[in-house]
Amino acid sequence: MRCPTCGNHEDKVVDSRVIEDGRTIRRRRECISCQRRFSTFERIEEVPLVVIKRSGIREPFDRGKLFGGIAAALKNRPFDSSFIEATVADIEERFRLASSDVNSSAIGIAVLDVLRQIDKVGYLRFASVYKDFEDPDDFEKEVASLKIDLEL
């Protein structure tokens, strides 16, 4: 590993920790030459996950977009970023195990399923964008379906 400060190729590992639920190893390293410390991360190299949009366009999966959508839906709700990150990781892993290609609609439905179980307000916020609500009647219909689920 090349030191980002001096460029030397010799270093020693000072500390190793498992992070991201065992999917990543963080190694703290110290350069033998300049004694500066830096971190490296080891992850399993996975087959790229490709999202097929409604228009048919294919693009690489962007976990930042998924995180942003869920974070917006759960804004000012009792969920922190670590919970959202874990949710994103679970959804991404589910699709990676199934195939290297996934329809954007399947991702949206997966998010709706999770939000429906954990936070009804977040669910409605996400549904209003995902399902393209155009007027208050759309909200009323969705709230009615949530009430039916609560009664069951």
C-alpha positions as CSV (number, residue, x, y, z in Angstrom):
1,M,0.0,0.0,0.0
2,R,1.5,3.4,-1.0
3,C,1.5,6.1,1.7
4,P,-0.7,9.0,0.6
5,T,1.7,11.5,2.3
6,C,5.2,10.4,1.1
7,G,4.5,7.7,-1.4
8,N,6.5,5.0,0.4
9,H,5.3,1.4,-0.2
10,E,6.2,0.1,3.3
11,D,3.7,0.3,6.1
12,K,2.5,-1.6,9.1
13,V,-1.1,-2.3,10.2
14,V,-1.8,-0.7,13.5
15,D,-5.5,-1.7,13.9
16,S,-8.1,-3.7,12.1
17,R,-11.9,-3.5,12.6
18,V,-14.9,-5.1,11.0
19,I,-17.5,-2.6,10.0
20,E,-20.7,-2.4,8.0
21,D,-22.1,-5.6,9.6
22,G,-19.0,-7.6,8.6
23,R,-19.0,-6.5,4.9
24,T,-15.9,-4.3,5.3
25,I,-12.6,-4.4,7.2
26,R,-11.1,-1.0,8.1
27,R,-7.3,-1.1,8.6
28,R,-5.4,1.7,10.3
29,R,-1.9,1.8,8.8
30,E,1.3,3.6,9.7
31,C,3.9,4.5,7.1
32,I,7.4,3.1,8.0
33,S,9.1,6.1,6.4
34,C,7.1,9.2,7.6
35,Q,5.1,7.6,10.5
36,R,1.9,9.2,9.2
37,R,-1.3,7.1,9.7
38,F,-3.9,6.4,7.1
39,S,-6.9,4.1,6.8
40,T,-7.7,1.5,4.1
41,F,-10.9,-0.4,3.6
42,E,-11.3,-3.9,2.3
43,R,-14.6,-4.9,0.7
44,I,-15.6,-7.9,-1.4
45,E,-15.5,-7.0,-5.0
46,E,-19.1,-7.5,-6.2
47,V,-20.6,-7.7,-9.6
48,P,-22.0,-4.2,-10.4
49,L,-25.7,-3.9,-9.7
50,V,-27.4,-2.2,-12.6
51,V,-30.7,-0.4,-12.3
52,I,-33.1,-0.5,-15.2
53,K,-35.2,2.7,-15.2
54,R,-38.8,3.0,-16.4
55,S,-37.5,4.5,-19.7
56,G,-35.3,1.5,-20.3
57,I,-32.1,3.3,-19.5
58,R,-29.5,1.2,-17.6
59,E,-27.4,2.9,-14.9
60,P,-25.2,1.7,-12.1
61,F,-26.9,1.3,-8.7
62,D,-26.3,4.4,-6.6
63,R,-26.7,3.8,-2.9
64,G,-26.5,7.6,-2.3
65,K,-29.8,8.1,-4.2
66,L,-31.5,5.4,-2.2
67,F,-30.1,6.8,1.0
68,G,-31.3,10.3,0.0
69,G,-34.8,9.1,-0.8
70,I,-35.3,7.3,2.4
71,A,-33.7,10.1,4.4
72,A,-36.0,12.6,2.8
73,A,-39.0,10.4,3.7
74,L,-37.9,10.0,7.3
75,K,-36.8,13.7,7.8
76,N,-37.7,14.8,11.3
77,R,-38.8,11.3,12.2
78,P,-37.2,9.2,15.0
79,F,-34.6,7.5,12.8
80,D,-30.9,8.3,12.6
81,S,-28.5,8.0,9.6
82,S,-27.1,4.6,10.9
83,F,-30.6,3.1,10.7
84,I,-31.1,4.5,7.2
85,E,-27.7,3.2,6.1
86,A,-28.5,-0.3,7.5
87,T,-31.9,-0.2,5.6
88,V,-30.1,0.8,2.4
89,A,-27.5,-2.0,2.9
90,D,-30.3,-4.6,3.5
91,I,-32.2,-3.5,0.3
92,E,-29.0,-3.5,-1.8
93,E,-27.9,-6.9,-0.5
94,R,-31.4,-8.4,-1.3
95,F,-31.1,-7.3,-4.9
96,R,-27.5,-8.2,-5.3
97,L,-28.3,-11.8,-4.2
98,A,-31.1,-12.0,-6.7
99,S,-29.5,-10.7,-9.8
100,S,-27.1,-8.1,-11.3
101,D,-30.0,-6.2,-12.9
102,V,-32.9,-4.7,-11.0
103,N,-35.9,-2.6,-12.1
104,S,-36.1,0.8,-10.4
105,S,-39.8,0.0,-9.7
106,A,-38.7,-3.1,-7.6
107,I,-36.4,-0.8,-5.6
108,G,-39.3,1.6,-5.0
109,I,-41.6,-1.2,-3.9
110,A,-38.9,-2.6,-1.5
111,V,-38.6,0.9,0.1
112,L,-42.3,1.2,0.4
113,D,-42.5,-2.2,2.1
114,V,-39.9,-1.2,4.6
115,L,-41.4,2.2,5.3
116,R,-44.9,0.8,5.6
117,Q,-43.7,-1.4,8.4
118,I,-41.6,1.1,10.4
119,D,-43.1,4.6,9.9
120,K,-46.5,5.5,8.3
121,V,-45.6,9.2,7.8
122,G,-42.3,8.2,6.1
123,Y,-44.3,5.8,3.9
124,L,-46.7,8.5,2.8
125,R,-43.9,10.9,2.0
126,F,-42.1,8.3,-0.1
127,A,-45.3,7.1,-1.7
128,S,-46.3,10.6,-2.7
129,V,-43.1,10.9,-4.8
130,Y,-42.8,7.3,-6.0
131,K,-46.5,7.0,-7.0
132,D,-46.5,10.6,-8.3
133,F,-49.5,11.9,-6.3
134,E,-51.2,14.7,-8.1
135,D,-54.0,15.8,-5.7
136,P,-55.2,15.3,-2.2
137,D,-57.4,12.4,-3.2
138,D,-54.3,10.4,-3.9
139,F,-53.2,11.0,-0.3
140,E,-56.7,10.0,1.0
141,K,-56.7,6.7,-0.9
142,E,-53.2,5.9,0.4
143,V,-54.2,6.8,4.0
144,A,-57.3,4.6,3.7
145,S,-55.1,1.7,2.6
146,L,-52.9,2.2,5.6
147,K,-55.9,2.2,7.9
148,I,-57.1,-1.1,6.5
149,D,-53.6,-2.6,7.1
150,L,-53.7,-1.3,10.7
151,E,-57.1,-3.0,11.3
152,L,-55.9,-6.4,10.0
